Amino acid sequence: MRLILFVILLIYPLIGYTESSGPRTINYIGCHKNDNTCYVTINGSPVGPATCSSTSIRWNETNDANGKAALALLTTAFIAGKQVVFYISDNVCYTNQPQYPTFSYYNIAK
């Protein structure tokens, strides 16, 4: 039991913490033509790590797992006026544009 607890405490800082944005309205959604970067701009205060905190959240539609599904579902939420809760890793910025955060996952609120 002690060994398991020790391993968890040792690994936890490497896993990182995920921050919830809380329910947010998507104000803008779009994609860049040249590099498959997609984004949503949300209302409220900035989210993400201090090095890339923003109200614009980015992901790669082609290379990220489920990137196309994220674009389709977030576009549907935008059109329907639904709020979205983004879960942002506290230590990961979007690789292609490191001034912006990216998300680990999201939920569409009712």
Wavefront OBJ file of the C-alpha trace (Angstrom):
o trace
v 0.000 0.000 0.000
v 2.823 2.403 0.848
v 4.499 1.672 -2.460
v 1.328 2.451 -4.400
v 0.876 5.735 -2.531
v 4.530 6.630 -3.107
v 4.232 5.952 -6.863
v 1.053 8.046 -7.121
v 2.684 10.950 -5.296
v 5.757 10.623 -7.493
v 3.830 10.555 -10.787
v 1.085 13.106 -9.966
v 3.184 16.206 -10.709
v 4.039 14.771 -14.127
v 0.384 14.237 -14.990
v -0.567 17.826 -14.275
v -3.763 19.474 -13.293
v -6.701 20.151 -15.584
v -8.537 23.458 -15.169
v -12.240 23.732 -15.960
v -13.319 26.861 -17.800
v -16.816 26.550 -16.385
v -19.753 26.988 -18.787
v -18.795 29.388 -21.567
v -20.462 30.752 -24.666
v -18.567 30.400 -27.933
v -18.357 33.847 -29.544
v -16.331 32.814 -32.603
v -15.293 29.546 -34.214
v -13.055 28.998 -37.208
v -10.036 27.319 -38.761
v -6.873 28.534 -40.424
v -6.648 27.629 -44.089
v -2.949 26.766 -44.216
v -2.144 24.670 -41.135
v -5.388 22.983 -39.934
v -5.445 25.014 -36.713
v -8.990 25.485 -35.467
v -10.088 27.782 -32.656
v -12.966 28.911 -30.525
v -13.105 32.267 -28.794
v -15.099 32.097 -25.571
v -16.684 34.712 -23.346
v -15.395 35.493 -19.871
v -11.923 35.529 -18.405
v -8.878 33.904 -20.050
v -8.129 30.222 -19.428
v -4.982 28.140 -19.556
v -1.437 28.291 -18.231
v 0.069 31.701 -17.475
v 2.359 31.405 -20.510
v -0.576 31.111 -22.942
v -3.680 32.270 -21.077
v -6.342 33.456 -23.531
v -10.028 33.385 -24.412
v -9.021 31.782 -27.727
v -8.520 28.010 -27.467
v -6.773 26.136 -30.304
v -6.410 22.570 -31.604
v -5.327 20.844 -34.818
v -8.312 19.571 -36.752
v -6.285 17.003 -38.709
v -3.496 15.805 -36.399
v -5.214 15.842 -32.991
v -7.138 12.719 -32.037
v -10.814 13.490 -32.670
v -9.909 16.925 -34.078
v -12.568 16.726 -36.790
v -15.197 15.530 -34.310
v -14.305 18.420 -31.983
v -14.795 20.879 -34.835
v -18.166 19.353 -35.767
v -19.490 19.187 -32.189
v -18.242 22.652 -31.212
v -19.714 24.136 -34.417
v -23.039 22.512 -33.558
v -22.883 23.938 -30.020
v -22.059 27.386 -31.447
v -24.990 27.309 -33.882
v -27.388 25.992 -31.206
v -26.240 28.609 -28.672
v -25.173 25.939 -26.156
v -22.510 26.582 -23.557
v -19.340 24.516 -23.451
v -17.061 23.587 -20.546
v -13.417 23.224 -21.614
v -10.864 21.329 -19.543
v -7.468 22.942 -20.064
v -4.210 21.337 -18.949
v -2.276 23.683 -16.689
v 1.025 22.897 -18.383
v 0.224 22.549 -22.103
v -0.043 25.304 -24.687
v -0.983 24.726 -28.334
v 2.204 23.547 -30.075
v 1.725 25.355 -33.404
v 0.845 28.692 -31.763
v 2.239 28.543 -28.217
v 0.651 31.843 -27.190
v -2.723 30.018 -27.007
v -4.005 27.203 -24.765
v -5.430 23.927 -26.013
v -7.962 21.626 -24.356
v -7.775 18.068 -23.065
v -11.512 17.530 -23.395
v -14.815 19.422 -23.276
v -18.498 19.019 -22.431
v -21.451 20.672 -24.080
v -23.860 21.954 -21.444
v -27.618 21.582 -21.727
l 1 2 3 4 5 6 7 8 9 10 11 12 13 14 15 16 17 18 19 20 21 22 23 24 25 26 27 28 29 30 31 32 33 34 35 36 37 38 39 40 41 42 43 44 45 46 47 48 49 50 51 52 53 54 55 56 57 58 59 60 61 62 63 64 65 66 67 68 69 70 71 72 73 74 75 76 77 78 79 80 81 82 83 84 85 86 87 88 89 90 91 92 93 94 95 96 97 98 99 100 101 102 103 104 105 106 107 108 109 110
